[in-house]
């Protein structure tokens, strides 16, 4: 398959993984940039690891999907690509990522963009891959997209990362990278390997020169919620 502009060959065990990834199958037979080979022993080890670290029980099929996702994300670090937790919406060739702890309202807010703007779409609703280039940052779709399963097989220039916080009133504030960094780090996949973690930190730092960062005090139930975000990120930037 092709994800984050890379050809990834995965040899798995269960057909559900292949069916989930079908929208990302690469045309022809391109040479792989990354190869991942899964066996049942690796899956059972993943089940035990998830139970030990997160206290969650998974069957073999769901554990295989999680394992492949993690292995892909760590392999993509060598291609300047991060896995982040956030919902990315795109329109007019630009993408915007809303990130926060689960349950804060990212998906609800992104849905308001789809309802208010014709042509807006979700790149990935939960865990997009982010390519950190020298001159631009790209947000990429993947089939790992959370419970809503909203994703598109695209790579779109990312303009802003918005740290979403619940509040009584809606307010957008542009903030410096150093203020955003603690939340960005929390919402980025953090490998156990020291060298890969160092790569992760370097890629986050490189975003500083390309993206704008915002704090969004958000109340999705107030009528001005969409307008406050859209005006700051899009209308006022034109």
TAQUIBEL-V751027 format. One record per pair of residues at least 12 apart in sequence whose C-alpha atoms are under 6 Angstrom apart, sorted by the first residue. I is the first residue (numbers start at 1). GAP is how many residues later the second one is. D is the distance in Angstrom with one decimal. If there is no record, write none. Layout:
<<I	GAP	D> <I	GAP	D>>
//
This chain:
<<1	23	5.2> <1	24	4.0> <1	25	4.6> <2	22	5.6> <2	24	5.3> <4	136	5.5> <7	25	4.8> <7	26	5.2> <8	24	5.4> <8	25	6.0> <8	26	4.8> <8	27	5.9> <9	23	5.8> <9	26	4.7> <10	25	6.0> <10	26	4.8> <10	27	5.9> <11	26	4.8> <12	26	4.9> <21	122	5.8> <43	21	5.6> <47	16	5.9> <80	51	5.9> <80	52	5.6> <81	49	5.3> <81	50	4.3> <82	47	5.6> <82	48	5.0> <83	46	4.6> <83	106	5.6> <84	43	5.4> <84	44	5.8> <84	103	5.8> <84	104	4.3> <85	41	5.7> <85	42	4.6> <85	102	5.1> <86	12	5.5> <86	13	4.3> <86	40	5.0> <86	41	5.7> <87	37	5.9> <87	38	4.2> <87	39	5.0> <88	34	5.9> <88	35	5.4> <88	36	5.5> <89	32	5.7> <89	33	4.5> <89	34	5.8> <90	30	5.6> <90	31	5.5> <91	29	4.6> <94	63	5.3> <94	64	6.0> <95	62	5.9> <95	63	4.5> <95	64	5.9> <96	62	5.9> <96	63	5.9> <96	64	5.2> <97	64	4.8> <98	64	4.8> <99	64	5.2> <100	63	6.0> <100	64	5.5> <122	29	5.8> <123	18	5.1> <123	28	5.0> <123	29	4.9> <124	17	5.1> <124	21	5.7> <124	26	5.8> <124	27	4.2> <125	20	5.3> <125	25	5.2> <126	19	4.9> <126	20	5.1> <127	18	5.9> <128	12	5.7> <128	13	5.8> <137	20	5.7> <137	21	5.4> <138	17	5.7> <138	18	5.2> <138	19	4.4> <138	20	5.2> <139	16	5.5> <139	17	5.3> <139	19	5.6> <140	14	5.7> <140	15	4.3> <141	12	5.0> <141	13	5.6> <159	52	5.5> <160	51	5.3> <160	52	4.8> <160	53	5.7> <161	52	5.1> <162	51	5.9> <162	52	4.7> <162	53	5.8> <163	52	4.8> <163	53	5.9> <164	52	4.8> <165	52	5.0> <165	53	5.8> <166	51	5.8> <166	52	5.0> <167	50	5.2> <167	51	5.2> <167	52	5.5> <168	51	5.8> <169	50	6.0> <170	47	5.3> <170	48	4.7> <170	49	5.7> <170	55	5.8> <171	45	5.8> <171	46	5.1> <172	43	5.9> <172	44	4.6> <173	41	5.5> <173	42	5.2> <174	39	5.8> <174	40	4.2> <175	38	5.6> <175	39	5.3> <177	31	5.8>>
//
